[in-house]
Amino acid sequence: MLQSSLPRYFGEEESFNIVNQMTAILVGAGARGRFVYGAYAKKYPEEVKIVAVAEPDKERRELAAEEYGLSSDQLYDSWEQVLSISRKADVAVISTQDRMHYAPTMKALELGYDVLLEKPMSPLPGEVIAMAEASRRYNRLLTVSHVLRYTPFWSKIKELILSGSIGRIVSIQLSENVGYFHMAHSFVRGNWNKSEETSPMILQKSCHDMDILSWLMDDRCIKVSSYGSLLHFRKENAPTSSTPRCTDGCAVERECPYSAIRIYEEDEKNEWNRFITNNVTPDGVREALQSGPFGRCVYHCDNNVVDHQVVNMEFQNGPTASFTMSGFSHDMSRTVQIMGTLGEIKGYMEKNEIVFYPFGKKMIEIPVAVEAGGHGGGDEGVMREFLKQARKENGIDNQGLTSAEASVQSHMMAFAAEESRLNGGNSVAIEEMNRRYTHSSCS
Ligand SMILES: NC(=O)c1ccc[n+]([C@@H]2O[C@H](COP(=O)([O-])OP(=O)(O)OC[C@H]3O[C@@H](n4cnc5c(N)ncnc54)[C@H](O)[C@@H]3O)[C@@H](O)[C@H]2O)c1
């Protein structure tokens, strides 16, 4: 059986029994490091204190010094520096980019840190397996930031399944609706637009979905097939009068839904500005659009990751699942339909809606707690649970809900899906992949 323990619901009254404040080093003070883990330390100082930051960007280092009250001897230019000395804190939070997860994680485990690592663990299957092995070898926590499992929404669905109310799961349909603006920001213009520099979309974005499917099924995925492509965000689809940048006087900018001016300058909530510049004044944002990657026309970028993909999965005991990722949705959401022998669950994550249809009885709307913070409460939830785990509050052998061990399975599903997609949709056996990459030379 796979990991099936549940976090406490975050909407319920939490009474923390803090036995000791944990100390942490933060490796990579970018968007996740600063706005999620750093913000958590500021909000809950009784739980965790950041005592060192490793970050090559001088401006970000200075912001970190200010935000966490660090002196210059607590600031490091790189993970190599902070991890070249003996252990400085109880835990290490590693929030560098996808291809810079393996080396710092291996070093941090060796030094004796419990590690909270951003997803995906690595774009290379051999490294994923090796990291899980290292966490066992050094007897340290390696928690992967699969934030969805820590949300009230997915926890409630898992609880319903565990209660037996829908009987045995026969099939699941899950959709990841990326959101047209998010697609444009992250996967066309932004950090994760080229698979060879980061990860393929199915791993980068949808490893969360593979993880959720694997958790809900509580069964081993044995076979995967997949199709998908980069259909829309290509040069040949550029309107004839478009310009390389939205700020170049593009003739169609006003009607283009992907206009950078619309997304970064005119969005009332100003949600995305902070990801494109440290200087979020109007001048700072305009400067970023005129000279940085986020002002580029979505049809004139250097992107190659898919904008839509489907995956079919077969599980060991017979159930099946299908997954659709699409960049073409009005909101950033996940929708799910779980079909069991005694009932069905339908869920819409962004609306926090869960409806349970027991067969032969009236449908029931299931209340879901509303939790503040990113990813439906999962951003705070993962850090909170990780710290509890590190404090051994849940028992000394408890590896937590999203241990590296549990993540290997969902990462393998993503690797298999990508292999299948690149090979015309041929079915890929997970066991065969595991064999190929276990004790391989980390490729
Ligand atoms: N769990 C989630 O839901 C979730 C959501 C978004 C992103 N992520 C993942 O989080 C990770 C970080 O994403 P981000 O948006 O914060 O990226 P980012 O680029 O904003 O942050 C990465 C930081 O690492 C720093 N860095 C580079 N080299 C370094 C070195 N040698 N030592 C220390 N730091 C170094 C960079 O300067 C940068 O500030 C990625 O792997 C991404 O896939 C996870």
The ligand as an ORCA input file, in Angstrom:
! r2SCAN-3c Opt
* xyz 0 1
  N       5.509     23.366     -5.347
  C       4.957     24.116     -6.286
  O       3.756     24.121     -6.457
  C       5.811     24.977     -7.159
  C       5.278     26.105     -7.803
  C       6.128     26.876     -8.589
  C       7.462     26.505     -8.753
  N       7.927     25.383     -8.135
  C       9.331     24.965     -8.273
  O      10.131     25.741     -7.391
  C      11.459     25.874     -7.915
  C      11.876     27.332     -7.867
  O      10.964     28.093     -8.642
  P      10.943     29.691     -8.528
  O       9.759     30.146     -9.252
  O      11.149     30.094     -7.120
  O      12.260     30.045     -9.383
  P      13.169     31.319     -9.231
  O      14.021     31.335    -10.455
  O      12.356     32.508     -8.902
  O      14.077     30.963     -7.956
  C      15.218     30.156     -8.004
  C      16.331     30.900     -7.275
  O      17.481     30.066     -7.210
  C      18.593     30.947     -7.292
  N      19.844     30.236     -7.607
  C      20.423     30.055     -8.823
  N      21.616     29.447     -8.664
  C      21.784     29.220     -7.333
  C      22.827     28.647     -6.545
  N      23.954     28.173     -7.091
  N      22.659     28.582     -5.206
  C      21.533     29.067     -4.621
  N      20.516     29.642     -5.318
  C      20.645     29.713     -6.654
  C      18.179     31.928     -8.381
  O      18.977     33.081     -8.398
  C      16.743     32.184     -8.007
  O      16.583     33.296     -7.155
  C      11.427     25.265     -9.318
  O      11.977     23.999     -9.298
  C       9.937     25.191     -9.635
  O       9.621     24.143    -10.499
  C       7.142     24.642     -7.345
*
